[in-house]
Amino acid sequence: MGVFKKLGWFFKKEKKRYILGIIFLALTSFANLVPPRVLGLMADQLDKGHITWKQYGVLVLAVLAGAVVLYLLRYFWRKQIWGGAAELERQMRSRLFRHFMIMDRTFYQRHRIGDLMAHATNDVSAIQNVAGDGVLTLVDSLMMGLSTMIAMIIFVDFRLTIVAMLPLPFLAWGAQKLGQHLHAAFDQSQAAFSKLNNKTQESVTGIKVLKTFNQGKEDTAAFDKMVDQTIKINRRVFIWDSLFDPLGTIIIGLTYTITIIYGGLLVKNKILSVGQLVSFIAYISNMVWPMFAIGYLFNILERGSASYDRVEKLLKEKPLITDQKADDSLTAEDIHGDLQYDVKSFAYPDEKDVEVLHNIKFTLKTGQTLGLVGRVGSGKTTIIQLLLREFDNYDGKITLNGHDIREIPLNVLLRQISYVPQNNYLFSTSIQNNIAFAEKNAEDNQIIEAAKKSDLHNDILQMPRSYNTLVGENGVSLSGGQKQRMSIARALLKQSQILIMDDALSAVDAKTETEILHALRKERNGKTTLIAAHRLTSVMNADLILVLKDGKIVERGTHDQLLANNGWYAEMWRRQELEEKVVEKHE
């Protein structure tokens, strides 16, 4: 019953709804007492042999009236209790989704998408069942059981009632023991479901890679093995769950046996009438549901309790990036100014002993462009991540117009940044909606202009429905270059103070790159731009270029200055020039 205590906050909030539902449910239980009583009266009249058609009609009408009343009462309790369960589901799903939205990068490194989906679907459904089936089963079984026993005592005989109910304590004891095992088994079952969900999500997402490397059979075999493990774990749940019904059947059987033997003796000794014994047996049939409900109830409660614990554990995790130190008075105008980095050191939270940035210091004036170059893993993306406040645990300071970015409210800071990542993500909607993702109220001509600046407009016009063409999940219908250019168009439409391009031109050819960069220089006049790239032509016109190696700045300057230094940058420039000439020659 502990899960009801855990959900106390919800039942307290929705107490009016549940009080009404329980009242209607109680009235339904009392109304269920009418048919057995009527059957007993009919049996007594028939036994005496002097029932009239009028009396018979009245009794039949009483049964029909009882059925109509039961129908109405069931409608009203269902509306209240099931409505409450739906409200709990809505609130739990909303809480989880809002939690997912505020959590930072480290949270998603710890939890896989499939696992989070399992929490938001399977676990929430199990919790919802507690507020629906759980409340119904508990109240209905208690009300029906108690009202039926009271009716047995009042309308039949208290001695027969006490003797017939002797097996009930064994049912309660057995249900408690089985429930303990069921809770542990279901917790393992939910964890196994999460792993299976993860595997399915990963395989479907990576289907192109699986097919390209011809690993379909191997991945299917791994999936089948995981399914077998999940079935094995679920089998334990079914074993403990399946023991409830036989336990209830045994108890019901003992109750019927006691009733027939002892009740028969009471009829023989003229203590009870035949009609009373018929009523008593009919009342026992009403007790079948409460007895079986105990097993069903424990199943619901243990599943709900295990799922609630899993969801609450997730909700208790706090984001590392918060606005606790933020100055709420700051606005976009306050942070419009120079960007200054003075980061002495930085290590990722899960690898605190490994320093990935060291002595990163530079100033970028408003309207200037910064180029970040270096080998893979040199720290380019990490510098960008710090500006996006994906991590705050660095030693040093990053300022905008003199304000530490950790003191700028996240909604103010991020609203002034447009970001084109290495791995572009597109939503399963139209091209127009993807470009206007951050600017929902953008006019059609603004969207078209952004597409032209990213050299995507002509490609879009060749598509079946132009700007209304659906791109599929994560842009599955588009090429790598088209996805990159669509992400650039999305960023340009936002018109932010700072534009970040993290290797955002790697999938386009040199001619397209030149056209996009030319449009950017015109578009970004007076605005700050950061470009991280492997292709040096992407940064050659930058006001400041930083060459990174092992998280340190090893060279800095303009394109001409770096060529004159004759270091890594100059060597890479000559190598890439040679590669371009070779490609042009073969074309």
SELUM-315729 format. One line per 4 residues: number of its first residue (from 0); their letters; for each residue x negated, y, z negated of C-alpha. Coordinates in pm, 1 decimal. Example, Ala and Ser with C-alpha at 12.3 -4.5 7.8 and 13.67 -1.06 7.14 Angstrom:
2
0 = as = -1230.0:-450.0:-780.0; -1367.0:-106.0:-714.0
//
This chain:
587
0 = mgvf = 0.0:0.0:0.0; -308.2:223.7:-14.2; -248.7:349.6:339.7; 70.6:526.1:224.5
4 = kklg = -143.4:715.1:-26.9; -391.5:802.1:248.2; -103.8:938.5:458.3; 46.4:1121.5:161.1
8 = wffk = -38.3:1460.0:319.2; 185.7:1377.1:614.4; 478.2:1229.6:419.8; 473.9:1532.7:188.3
12 = kekk = 489.3:1763.3:489.3; 770.3:1563.2:652.2; 954.1:1469.4:330.8; 1292.0:1608.6:446.0
16 = ryil = 1285.4:1395.1:760.7; 1189.5:1079.9:570.4; 1435.2:1138.4:283.4; 1721.2:1159.9:537.3
20 = giif = 1591.0:852.8:718.2; 1568.1:651.9:394.8; 1919.2:758.0:291.0; 2063.5:638.6:622.3
24 = lalt = 1856.9:321.8:595.3; 1989.6:258.4:242.9; 2347.1:310.4:363.1; 2276.1:63.4:643.3
28 = sfan = 2161.7:-195.1:387.9; 2478.0:-147.1:181.2; 2694.0:-168.8:493.1; 2528.2:-504.2:569.3
32 = lvpp = 2687.1:-641.4:251.0; 3038.5:-610.7:390.2; 3040.5:-899.0:645.6; 2928.5:-1172.7:394.5
36 = rvlg = 3190.4:-1053.0:144.5; 3461.9:-1060.3:411.9; 3355.1:-1410.9:516.6; 3382.6:-1523.7:153.3
40 = lmad = 3734.6:-1382.3:121.4; 3837.8:-1548.9:447.7; 3693.7:-1883.3:327.1; 3885.0:-1859.1:-2.9
44 = qldk = 4212.7:-1773.2:176.2; 4163.7:-2061.7:419.8; 4076.7:-2296.4:132.1; 4402.4:-2199.2:-39.5
48 = ghit = 4584.7:-2242.7:292.0; 4809.0:-1936.3:276.1; 4630.6:-1666.6:488.8; 4867.6:-1465.5:710.1
52 = wkqy = 4795.9:-1326.4:1053.5; 4823.1:-976.4:910.7; 4562.9:-1052.3:644.5; 4345.8:-1218.6:908.6
56 = gvlv = 4373.8:-910.3:1134.7; 4282.5:-675.4:850.0; 3971.4:-880.6:770.7; 3866.8:-889.3:1139.0
60 = lavl = 3918.4:-513.1:1165.4; 3704.7:-470.1:853.4; 3422.6:-661.8:1022.5; 3455.4:-451.6:1341.7
64 = agav = 3464.5:-126.4:1141.9; 3152.8:-236.9:957.1; 2979.8:-299.1:1292.1; 3063.5:53.7:1416.2
68 = vlyl = 2938.9:210.2:1091.8; 2618.1:6.0:1113.5; 2562.9:123.5:1471.8; 2590.8:492.0:1372.3
72 = lryf = 2377.6:454.6:1061.4; 2104.1:273.1:1257.8; 2100.8:552.0:1516.6; 2045.4:819.4:1252.5
76 = wrkq = 1772.2:639.8:1056.3; 1590.5:552.2:1375.2; 1601.5:916.9:1485.3; 1448.7:1034.9:1157.9
80 = iwgg = 1190.5:763.0:1091.7; 1077.4:703.1:1449.9; 1073.2:1079.7:1502.0; 837.1:1106.4:1204.0
84 = aael = 611.4:837.1:1348.9; 596.0:1022.3:1681.9; 507.1:1344.8:1497.4; 223.3:1168.6:1310.9
88 = erqm = 90.7:1032.9:1640.3; 98.0:1383.7:1789.3; -85.2:1534.2:1493.8; -350.5:1260.6:1478.6
92 = rsrl = -420.4:1279.7:1851.0; -439.8:1660.4:1833.5; -675.8:1647.6:1533.5; -903.9:1404.2:1713.2
96 = frhf = -904.6:1602.8:2035.8; -978.2:1930.6:1856.8; -1254.1:1751.2:1666.8; -1405.0:1625.2:1992.9
100 = mimd = -1398.8:1981.1:2129.5; -1595.2:2133.5:1839.5; -1852.6:1856.9:1801.4; -2197.8:1911.6:1944.5
104 = rtfy = -2447.6:1718.9:2152.5; -2580.4:1499.4:1869.3; -2227.3:1370.0:1797.7; -2194.9:1242.2:2154.7
108 = qrhr = -2539.3:1086.9:2135.9; -2424.5:881.7:1835.5; -2083.5:782.9:1974.9; -2010.6:634.8:2314.0
112 = igdl = -1712.3:754.3:2516.8; -1538.3:416.1:2514.0; -1556.7:403.1:2133.5; -1408.7:752.5:2100.7
116 = maha = -1128.8:654.0:2340.5; -1052.3:348.1:2127.4; -1018.9:571.0:1820.6; -785.7:808.1:2006.1
120 = tndv = -562.3:530.7:2144.5; -567.2:195.1:1965.9; -644.2:328.9:1618.1; -392.7:613.7:1637.5
124 = saiq = -121.8:369.0:1752.7; -193.3:148.2:1451.2; -165.6:450.9:1219.1; 158.6:556.2:1388.4
128 = nvag = 305.0:211.5:1318.1; 260.1:273.6:945.9; 483.3:584.2:962.5; 735.9:400.0:1179.6
132 = dgvl = 750.3:22.5:1140.8; 570.9:37.7:805.5; 819.2:276.2:639.1; 1112.8:98.3:799.6
136 = tlvd = 997.8:-246.1:692.7; 912.5:-142.0:338.3; 1232.2:53.4:269.5; 1462.1:-176.4:464.4
140 = slmm = 1327.4:-494.0:302.9; 1343.1:-341.5:-46.7; 1690.6:-193.9:2.2; 1833.2:-502.7:167.8
144 = glst = 1664.4:-736.1:-78.2; 1774.6:-543.6:-388.5; 2128.0:-469.9:-262.1; 2170.2:-833.1:-158.7
148 = miam = 2058.0:-959.8:-500.4; 2293.5:-713.0:-671.7; 2578.6:-834.5:-450.7; 2487.7:-1196.2:-535.4
152 = iifv = 2510.1:-1116.4:-906.2; 2832.2:-910.4:-886.9; 3030.8:-1107.5:-628.1; 2898.9:-1460.1:-695.4
156 = dfrl = 2704.3:-1558.2:-1007.6; 2398.9:-1420.0:-1190.9; 2274.3:-1768.7:-1291.0; 2269.3:-1896.2:-934.6
160 = tiva = 2095.8:-1571.6:-824.5; 1818.4:-1603.2:-1084.9; 1752.4:-1970.4:-1009.2; 1760.5:-1919.7:-628.9
164 = mlpl = 1511.8:-1630.5:-647.8; 1250.0:-1820.8:-852.2; 1023.8:-1885.7:-546.4; 992.2:-1511.4:-464.0
168 = pfla = 691.4:-1433.7:-692.6; 488.9:-1696.7:-501.3; 566.7:-1512.2:-177.0; 438.2:-1180.8:-318.2
172 = wgaq = 120.3:-1344.2:-451.5; 48.1:-1523.4:-122.4; 111.2:-1208.3:81.5; -136.1:-1009.9:-128.2
176 = klgq = -411.7:-1268.0:-83.8; -354.5:-1299.3:290.5; -343.3:-919.9:325.9; -694.4:-881.3:183.0
180 = hlha = -836.6:-1119.0:443.4; -631.2:-953.8:718.9; -772.6:-606.1:643.1; -1133.2:-721.6:683.1
184 = afdq = -1052.1:-923.5:995.7; -866.9:-636.6:1161.0; -1150.7:-391.9:1089.3; -1383.9:-624.4:1282.5
188 = sqaa = -1121.4:-659.9:1555.9; -1097.9:-282.1:1608.4; -1477.2:-253.0:1624.5; -1486.8:-531.3:1885.6
192 = fskl = -1218.0:-353.3:2087.8; -1427.0:-35.0:2083.4; -1730.4:-222.6:2219.0; -1518.5:-380.2:2492.9
196 = nnkt = -1377.3:-37.3:2578.2; -1731.6:99.3:2600.3; -1838.0:-178.4:2834.0; -1535.7:-129.3:3062.5
200 = qesv = -1583.5:248.5:3079.3; -1955.2:214.1:3150.7; -1910.4:-48.0:3423.3; -1631.5:140.6:3602.6
204 = tgik = -1826.0:468.8:3585.7; -2139.9:299.7:3718.4; -1964.9:87.5:3983.7; -2167.5:244.4:4268.6
208 = vlkt = -2495.3:151.3:4101.4; -2371.6:-201.3:4026.5; -2274.6:-254.8:4389.6; -2591.1:-94.7:4526.8
212 = fnqg = -2813.3:-324.9:4320.8; -2583.3:-623.8:4374.6; -2537.0:-670.4:4000.4; -2160.9:-730.6:4010.2
216 = kedt = -2181.1:-1098.8:3909.2; -2428.5:-1032.9:3629.3; -2220.4:-747.3:3488.5; -1904.0:-957.5:3513.5
220 = aafd = -2078.7:-1236.8:3321.8; -2184.6:-990.6:3050.5; -1826.3:-859.2:3034.3; -1682.7:-1212.5:3009.6
224 = kmvd = -1922.7:-1288.8:2725.3; -1807.2:-976.9:2540.6; -1441.7:-1071.5:2601.6; -1508.7:-1416.5:2453.7
228 = qtik = -1665.8:-1257.6:2146.5; -1367.8:-1022.2:2109.9; -1123.5:-1314.0:2140.2; -1320.7:-1505.7:1879.0
232 = inrr = -1298.0:-1211.2:1638.7; -927.2:-1158.0:1715.5; -864.1:-1526.9:1654.1; -950.4:-1467.6:1288.2
236 = vfiw = -688.1:-1191.5:1277.0; -428.3:-1421.7:1433.0; -514.0:-1705.9:1191.8; -458.1:-1491.4:881.8
240 = dslf = -157.1:-1321.2:1040.9; 4.2:-1650.8:1141.9; -4.2:-1779.1:782.6; 257.0:-1523.3:672.7
244 = dplg = 549.3:-1680.9:862.8; 495.4:-2038.0:733.6; 469.3:-1896.3:381.1; 801.7:-1716.1:425.6
248 = tiii = 961.7:-2025.1:581.4; 859.4:-2238.8:282.8; 997.6:-1986.1:34.6; 1326.7:-1951.9:228.5
252 = glty = 1355.3:-2330.1:250.4; 1307.5:-2363.1:-126.9; 1571.2:-2092.8:-184.3; 1826.0:-2271.8:38.1
256 = titi = 1749.5:-2605.2:-128.1; 1796.5:-2462.5:-477.3; 2119.3:-2289.4:-369.2; 2273.6:-2600.9:-215.3
260 = iygg = 2183.7:-2824.8:-511.6; 2258.6:-2587.3:-798.7; 2543.3:-2405.2:-619.3; 2705.3:-2738.9:-532.3
264 = llvk = 2700.2:-2834.6:-899.6; 2865.2:-2503.0:-994.4; 3141.3:-2558.0:-735.1; 3191.2:-2914.8:-855.5
268 = nkil = 3226.6:-2789.5:-1213.8; 3479.5:-2524.9:-1097.1; 3248.0:-2240.8:-1204.4; 3225.8:-2113.4:-843.8
272 = svgq = 3475.9:-2124.7:-559.6; 3388.2:-2255.6:-212.9; 3424.7:-1899.9:-78.5; 3173.1:-1769.7:-332.4
276 = lvsf = 2920.4:-2035.3:-231.3; 2976.0:-1948.5:138.0; 2919.4:-1579.4:55.6; 2604.8:-1667.4:-140.6
280 = iayi = 2459.5:-1866.6:149.3; 2543.4:-1576.8:385.1; 2366.2:-1341.3:143.4; 2059.7:-1566.1:152.4
284 = snmv = 2055.0:-1523.4:530.5; 2033.6:-1149.1:457.9; 1729.5:-1226.1:238.8; 1547.2:-1397.2:528.4
288 = wpmf = 1444.2:-1061.6:678.4; 1308.5:-910.7:352.0; 1105.3:-1224.7:287.9; 958.1:-1238.8:636.5
292 = aigy = 917.2:-861.7:630.0; 651.7:-895.8:360.5; 415.2:-1064.1:604.2; 501.9:-823.8:883.8
296 = lfni = 458.4:-529.5:646.7; 114.3:-639.7:528.9; 8.6:-682.9:891.0; 114.4:-324.4:975.9
300 = lerg = -33.8:-173.6:660.7; -369.8:-349.2:685.7; -404.9:-263.6:1053.2; -305.7:96.4:983.1
304 = sasy = -536.8:122.0:683.0; -838.1:-10.3:874.5; -765.5:223.2:1167.0; -710.7:524.3:941.5
308 = drve = -1046.2:461.3:772.7; -1215.9:448.9:1112.9; -1052.4:772.5:1230.7; -1117.4:956.0:903.0
312 = kllk = -1483.1:851.8:912.8; -1503.9:1013.3:1256.4; -1318.7:1328.2:1147.3; -1546.5:1374.7:846.4
316 = ekpl = -1848.3:1424.5:1071.1; -1941.5:1791.3:1089.0; -2094.1:1973.4:1387.9; -2451.9:2091.9:1345.3
320 = itdq = -2375.0:2404.7:1548.5; -2135.6:2637.8:1363.9; -2049.2:3004.6:1327.1; -2122.5:3012.0:954.2
324 = kadd = -2392.2:3280.3:995.8; -2214.7:3459.3:1281.0; -2140.8:3830.5:1277.3; -1776.4:3846.5:1385.3
328 = slta = -1807.7:4216.2:1467.9; -2036.7:4141.9:1765.2; -1885.1:4173.9:2113.4; -2007.9:4115.5:2467.9
332 = edih = -2130.4:4475.0:2491.3; -2346.8:4428.3:2180.6; -2543.2:4141.6:2333.3; -2590.5:4293.7:2678.4
336 = gdlq = -2966.0:4347.3:2684.2; -3308.3:4183.6:2690.3; -3351.7:3810.8:2626.7; -3641.4:3734.0:2394.9
340 = ydvk = -3782.1:3393.1:2299.1; -4013.7:3342.8:2003.3; -3985.3:2970.9:1927.6; -4276.4:2842.5:1722.4
344 = sfay = -4166.6:2478.0:1730.6; -3868.2:2253.8:1798.8; -3796.7:1881.3:1759.1; -3472.7:1697.5:1834.2
348 = pdek = -3268.6:1613.3:1519.8; -3301.3:1237.2:1570.7; -3677.4:1259.8:1645.9; -3798.5:1516.9:1394.7
352 = dvev = -4157.9:1395.0:1406.3; -4188.5:1457.0:1781.4; -4236.3:1826.8:1866.8; -4095.2:1897.5:2214.4
356 = lhni = -4150.9:2276.8:2222.7; -4445.8:2472.3:2083.8; -4511.2:2849.5:2088.0; -4255.0:2941.1:2354.7
360 = kftl = -4273.9:3318.7:2368.6; -4153.7:3552.4:2645.2; -3929.3:3852.9:2710.7; -3688.5:3881.7:3000.9
364 = ktgq = -3552.2:4227.5:3075.0; -3188.0:4276.3:3167.8; -3140.7:4200.0:3536.9; -3463.5:3998.2:3569.7
368 = tlgl = -3499.5:3639.3:3685.9; -3698.4:3373.6:3499.1; -3840.1:3067.3:3670.4; -3916.7:2751.7:3468.4
372 = vgrv = -4134.6:2489.9:3637.6; -4334.6:2187.6:3532.4; -4336.7:1811.2:3542.9; -4040.7:1599.4:3425.8
376 = gsgk = -4020.6:1613.4:3046.5; -4226.6:1930.9:3018.6; -3951.7:2115.1:2824.5; -3763.7:2316.2:3090.5
380 = ttii = -3418.4:2184.1:3004.6; -3489.2:2203.4:2631.4; -3552.9:2578.5:2656.6; -3215.1:2612.5:2827.7
384 = qlll = -3041.9:2396.0:2567.5; -3159.1:2626.9:2289.1; -3009.5:2928.2:2465.7; -2681.3:2738.3:2505.9
388 = refd = -2699.1:2665.4:2132.1; -2686.7:2291.8:2174.5; -2946.6:2288.3:1896.2; -3014.8:2544.2:1623.0
392 = nydg = -3282.2:2366.6:1418.9; -3588.3:2539.2:1570.0; -3854.6:2736.8:1392.7; -3845.0:3087.3:1534.1
396 = kitl = -3591.6:3315.3:1695.5; -3409.7:3372.6:2023.9; -3250.0:3714.4:2058.7; -3014.9:3894.1:2295.8
400 = nghd = -3038.5:4272.3:2271.4; -3211.8:4220.6:1936.7; -2942.1:3990.9:1792.1; -3040.0:3637.9:1687.5
404 = irei = -2820.2:3411.5:1900.2; -2745.4:3200.7:1590.9; -2568.2:3507.0:1449.8; -2359.3:3561.6:1764.0
408 = plnv = -2015.7:3390.1:1755.4; -2019.1:3093.8:1993.6; -1713.7:3212.2:2186.3; -1883.0:3550.1:2246.1
412 = llrq = -2220.1:3402.6:2343.9; -2096.1:3124.4:2573.8; -1852.1:3356.7:2745.4; -2153.2:3554.2:2868.3
416 = isyv = -2331.8:3248.9:3008.9; -2265.3:3059.1:3331.6; -2437.0:2721.9:3351.6; -2511.0:2495.5:3645.4
420 = pqnn = -2650.8:2171.4:3495.5; -2871.1:1903.3:3648.0; -2581.5:1657.1:3644.2; -2279.4:1835.9:3784.0
424 = ylfs = -1939.5:1736.8:3648.7; -1623.3:1795.5:3850.4; -1269.3:1730.9:3733.6; -1012.7:1510.7:3907.8
428 = tsiq = -824.6:1800.3:4060.3; -844.5:2024.7:4368.5; -1152.8:2210.7:4492.9; -980.2:2540.0:4413.5
432 = nnia = -911.2:2438.5:4051.9; -1267.4:2314.4:4006.0; -1418.1:2642.4:4125.7; -1171.5:2844.3:3914.5
436 = faek = -1223.6:2621.1:3609.4; -1355.6:2903.3:3385.2; -1143.3:3175.6:3548.7; -786.9:3042.7:3562.8
440 = naed = -645.3:3375.0:3684.4; -889.1:3415.8:3973.5; -740.2:3528.9:4305.5; -775.4:3312.1:4617.4
444 = nqii = -1006.9:3565.3:4781.9; -1236.6:3558.4:4474.5; -1256.0:3179.4:4491.1; -1333.0:3189.7:4864.2
448 = eaak = -1600.3:3454.8:4808.7; -1769.2:3239.8:4540.7; -1764.5:2941.3:4778.8; -1922.9:3152.8:5053.3
452 = ksdl = -2201.9:3267.1:4819.9; -2279.6:2904.0:4738.9; -2270.9:2812.4:5111.8; -1975.3:2576.7:5056.8
456 = hndi = -1692.0:2759.6:5233.5; -1747.2:2606.1:5579.3; -1766.1:2255.5:5431.8; -1435.2:2311.2:5252.2
460 = lqmp = -1262.7:2424.3:5570.6; -1354.3:2089.6:5731.0; -1177.5:1894.7:5453.6; -821.3:1754.9:5496.7
464 = rsyn = -642.7:2009.7:5277.5; -908.6:2279.1:5261.5; -924.7:2429.3:4909.0; -636.6:2205.0:4793.8
468 = tlvg = -833.5:1887.4:4867.1; -858.3:1658.3:4563.5; -1221.0:1575.6:4481.6; -1151.7:1250.7:4290.5
472 = engv = -1303.1:1153.4:3956.3; -1623.7:1351.4:3902.3; -1620.5:1455.6:4266.9; -1647.8:1099.0:4398.7
476 = slsg = -1537.1:1211.6:4747.7; -1816.0:1472.4:4777.5; -2185.9:1450.3:4856.0; -2449.6:1540.6:4597.6
480 = gqkq = -2520.3:1871.5:4770.4; -2151.5:1962.1:4787.2; -2109.2:1890.4:4416.2; -2407.1:2111.4:4333.8
484 = rmsi = -2278.8:2396.4:4546.8; -1929.6:2367.3:4394.6; -2083.7:2396.0:4047.1; -2275.5:2704.1:4161.8
488 = aral = -1952.9:2856.9:4299.5; -1783.1:2788.9:3965.2; -2066.3:2965.0:3780.7; -2073.8:3263.9:4019.4
492 = lkqs = -1698.8:3317.8:3989.8; -1736.9:3361.7:3614.5; -1948.4:3676.7:3665.6; -2142.6:3624.8:3342.1
496 = qili = -2425.9:3835.2:3204.5; -2658.5:3530.6:3212.8; -2671.3:3263.4:3482.7; -2859.2:2938.9:3413.5
500 = mdda = -2945.3:2701.2:3696.9; -3106.2:2380.7:3576.1; -3252.5:2213.1:3885.4; -2926.4:2308.8:4055.2
504 = lsav = -3059.6:2310.8:4413.8; -3231.6:1972.0:4419.3; -2965.2:1811.7:4640.9; -2954.1:2079.2:4912.1
508 = dakt = -3189.3:2125.8:5207.6; -3443.1:2407.4:5231.9; -3228.5:2619.4:5467.9; -2923.0:2599.2:5239.8
512 = etei = -3141.7:2672.5:4938.2; -3273.5:2989.2:5103.7; -2921.8:3111.6:5186.8; -2793.8:3045.9:4833.7
516 = lhal = -3092.4:3218.0:4670.7; -3052.3:3518.6:4901.0; -2682.8:3545.9:4801.9; -2779.6:3510.1:4435.8
520 = rker = -3029.0:3797.2:4450.0; -2756.5:4025.3:4586.1; -2489.1:3890.9:4349.7; -2704.8:3895.0:4035.4
524 = ngkt = -2836.1:4248.4:4071.6; -2853.5:4390.5:3717.8; -2780.2:4049.8:3560.2; -3017.0:3799.8:3400.6
528 = tlia = -3088.7:3465.8:3568.1; -3279.4:3155.9:3449.8; -3380.1:2898.1:3711.2; -3540.7:2566.4:3617.3
532 = ahrl = -3663.4:2379.8:3924.6; -3903.8:2125.4:4066.6; -3901.2:2287.2:4411.5; -4115.2:2600.7:4373.3
536 = tsvm = -3936.8:2785.7:4653.9; -3640.0:2811.0:4412.0; -3839.4:3036.4:4175.0; -4088.9:3211.8:4404.7
540 = nadl = -3896.3:3542.0:4386.4; -3854.4:3533.3:4007.6; -3980.9:3828.5:3801.5; -4148.1:3587.4:3559.4
544 = ilvl = -4246.1:3225.0:3614.0; -4342.9:2997.1:3326.0; -4534.1:2674.7:3391.8; -4467.8:2421.6:3115.7
548 = kdgk = -4660.6:2115.2:3010.6; -4580.4:1898.8:2705.7; -4353.1:2169.1:2566.0; -4611.5:2448.2:2594.4
552 = iver = -4653.0:2741.0:2834.4; -4975.4:2673.5:3025.4; -4932.9:2940.0:3295.7; -4722.5:3253.9:3332.7
556 = gthd = -4681.9:3533.0:3584.3; -4528.0:3613.2:3921.1; -4555.0:3389.0:4226.0; -4852.9:3581.7:4365.8
560 = qlla = -5029.5:3592.6:4029.3; -4992.7:3216.7:3977.8; -5121.4:3143.6:4327.8; -5422.3:3362.9:4251.8
564 = nngw = -5485.4:3169.8:3926.9; -5533.2:2856.8:4135.3; -5390.3:2632.5:3862.4; -5115.4:2368.3:3857.9
568 = yaem = -4864.0:2604.1:4020.7; -5094.5:2683.4:4312.7; -5174.4:2315.1:4361.8; -4805.2:2218.7:4363.6
572 = wrrq = -4723.7:2505.6:4601.6; -4980.2:2383.7:4855.9; -4859.7:2025.3:4819.8; -4492.2:2116.6:4870.5
576 = elee = -4579.1:2338.3:5169.6; -4761.8:2046.0:5326.6; -4465.4:1813.1:5262.9; -4229.2:2061.6:5431.2
580 = kvve = -4452.2:2086.7:5736.4; -4465.5:1706.8:5764.2; -4085.5:1686.6:5742.0; -4041.6:1961.8:6004.8
584 = khe = -4284.9:1786.1:6236.9; -4094.4:1457.0:6218.9; -3761.9:1633.2:6272.1
//
